Amino acid sequence: MQPSSIAGINRLPYNEKREIYNRSIPPELLDRFHLNPYLVDETGNDLLVINGPAGSNSVEMSLYHQIGFRDPILYGHFSDTLNGRIHILLYIMNDPEAIRFDVDRLEDGTATMFGTHKRNLEAEMGAMEAGLCPGQIRQGLHLASSARETFDEFIANLGHDRYFVEPLYYHNATIFERYGFAYQSGRKRMEKIHARFTDQGELLEKLDGSPFRSSAAANSIRLRSWAIHDGILGEAFTNVTMYKIIGKDAGINTAPGCKW
């Protein structure tokens, strides 16, 4: 009988564990990089790295398009919630052909936790000017719709009707809204943020034209996210948790009229 939790999957023999976690990878990703279903290269090197030991209720998985490349094309970190649901802690897709911005580390190699603990301001400035969002080291692969559909199916096959996600940045939450997610907590916070950027809200005067606080952020999800990342709220963007019910679109939009 197939397990219904990350902890249960992690208790399985490696090959069985790997086969189940493989199902969370969008098929379009394999097509894009001409990867075979076994996720090994032509000489048999494993392109999928799974860190989900027995006894753990979380898993980290990294899929590379080639051995030795610095960044995975897909990184996922999933865990069990206290009531047995699946929780996405982080999910990233990178275009390996796009320019890299070292927002994830300082010049001395110190990790920044994607800018949430420390910040590489020069790299962040380059990323923002290149059209990226906070936390992005490379341009994404534009496969969010496929990834959501694949993960919905993955969750359904584990016997669940919903799963949870923790948006790390403001723009993440608005993207999840567009893919049908609802809020377990933080919806009023999101609506308040929108109000503070509009209708003479007090954040407008803080858009002073400094590097991460362009006046254009008033009407841009991406640039708002940079301003929030820069501390314009006076506090970190936290305490927002969302969930997706399989087959249902929550129809939420906390930033009506605001363009990307």
N, C-alpha and C positions, 0 to 999 in steps of 0.2 A: 504494500500500500504506500503510495507516494506521500511524503511528508508535506505538511501545510505551512511550515515555518522555516525561516532561515536556519535556526538552530537544528531543526530536523534534517534539513538538506546537508548541513555541515557534518552530521554524524554518519553520513553515507560513505562508502568507499569512494576514492577520488574519481574514478571514471564515471560513476553514477552521478556524483555531485556535479562534475563538469558538464555532463549531458543536460542536466536540468538548468544550470545557469546559462548554458549556451542559448536556451530558448528566450532569454531576455535580450538578445542581440538582434537588432533589426536586420532582416535579410538583405535590405537595400544596401546596408553597410558592407556586407560581404561582396555584393555585386560591384559596388563602387570601386573596391580595391582588389577585385579578382581573387578573393580568398576562398579556399575550399571549405566545405562544411566541417572538416576536422580541425580547422584553424591551426594548421601547421604549414610551414613554407615548403619549398620544393625539396629541401634536404632533410625535412622532418623536424625542424626546429619548432618548438611550441610558441605560437603567437599570443596565446591567452594565458595570463597569469592570474591565478585565483588564490586569494588569501582568506580562507574561511575554515579555520581549524575546528576539529571536533571539540565541543564544549563552548564554542563561541556562538552568540546569537546575531553576529554581523558578518558580512562578507565584503571584501573589496575585490573587484575584478578589473583588469586592464587588458585591452585588446590592442595589439600593435599591427601595423600593416607590413612591417619588416623588422627583423631582428636587429637590435642595436640602436633603433631610432629613439630619440630622446623622450618623446611624448607619445602616449597611446592615442589611437584614434577614438577610443571609447574608454571612459573610466566610470565605474559605478560603485557606489558604496551604499549597501542596503542593510537594514537591521529589522529585528522584531520590536514591536511596541509592547508595552506592559500587558495589553489585552490581546496579544497574539496577532495583530495586524502587521503588514509589511510597511516599512517606512523607508523612503528614499532620502538618504542624507546628502548625497551629491551625485550628479549625473552630468558628465561632460563629454562632448564630442569635438574633436579637433581636426582641422584640415592640415595634414602634414606638409602640404605644399605652400601654405600661407606663411607669411613672415611671423616670426615669434617675438613676443614682447615679454620680457622677464619680470612680469608683475608678481610672480610667485616667489621671487627671491631678491635679496639685496646684492650689491656688487660683491660682497664678501662671501656670498653663498647662503647667508641666513635665510631660512624659509619665512615667507610673509603670511602663510596660510591664505593665499590668494588676496592679500591686501587687507584681511580682516584683523590681523594682529600688528603687522608692520606694513609700511608702504614704500615701494620703489617709485617715487614720484616721476622720475624721468621716463621710466618704462610705461607708467600709467598714462602720462601725457601722450606718448606715442601711440598707445593703444586707442585712446579716445579719439585722437585725430584721424586714426585709420578706420574709425567706424565701429570699434569694438565696445563692449560693455564692461563694467567693473568685473574683475575676476577672470576675464578671458585672456589667455596667453596666445591664442591663435584664433583666427576666424573659425566659426563653426562650419558644420557640413550641411546645414539646412535640411536636416532629416528629422526635425522634431515631431512632425506628424506621424511618420513611420515609427519612430521610437515610442511614442505614446500608444499607438495601436499595438505594437509588439508587447509592450509592458502590460497593457490591459489583458492581453491573451495569456501572458505568463502568470499574472495574478489569478485570473479566472481558473487556469489549470491547477493552481495550488488550492483551489476551493474557496477563494475569497471573492467578495462582491465589491471590495473597495481597497484602496491603499492610500498611504499618506506621504506627504512631501514637505520638506522644510526649505522654503525659498531663501537663498542666502542673500539675495539682493532684491531691491524694489522691482527691477525689470523682470526678474524671474517670476515673481508673483503675478504680474500682469500677463506674462506669457502663459502661465498655467491657467489663468482665467479663460484665455482664448481657446484652450483645449478642454474646457468643460469642468475644471476643478472648482470646488467650493471651499469655504473657510471653516476650519474647526475653531481657529482663533485668529484675530487680526484684521477682520474685515472692516470694522469701524476705524481701526488705525489707518488702513489703506484709504478709506474714504476721507478721513481727516487730512491725510497727506495731500490728496488731490485738491481739497478745498483750500489748503494753505498755499498751494501754487496758483490758485485761480481767484477771480473775483476780489482782487485787492487783498488777497491773503498775505500774511506777514512774511512769507518766504520770498515774495517777489522782490522786496527791497534788498534781500540778501543775495540776489543774483546780480552781483556787482561786476561781472566781467572778468573776475579772477579766473585762473586756468580751468578750474572744474566747476565754475558757477556762471556759465554763460546765460545771458538773458533768454536765449532760445530754449533753455531748460523748462521754462514755464509751460511750453506746449510740446515737449518731447519726452517720451518715456525713457529713452536711452540717456538723454542728458540729465533728466531728473535723477536717474539712478546714480550718475556720476556725482551730482551735487549732494545727494544723500550719503553716498560713500565718502564724500569729502567732509561730512559732518554738519551739513546745513540744518538738519533737524535738531541739533544740539544733543543728540543721543544716537546710539547705534540702531540700525534696522534689525530688530529682533522680535521675538514673540509672535511670529506669523507661522501658522501651520495650516496646510491645505490638504484636501483629500479628493480623490476621484472615485465616484461610483461607476462601476463598469456599465457601459451602455447608456449613461445619462449625462447630459450636458447641463451644468448648473446655471448657465446663462448669466454669469456675473460679470459686470464691467465697472470697476471702481474708479476708472479714469476716462469717463465718456468724453469724446471729442478730442482727446489727446493723441497725437500721432506718434509713431515710433521715433 
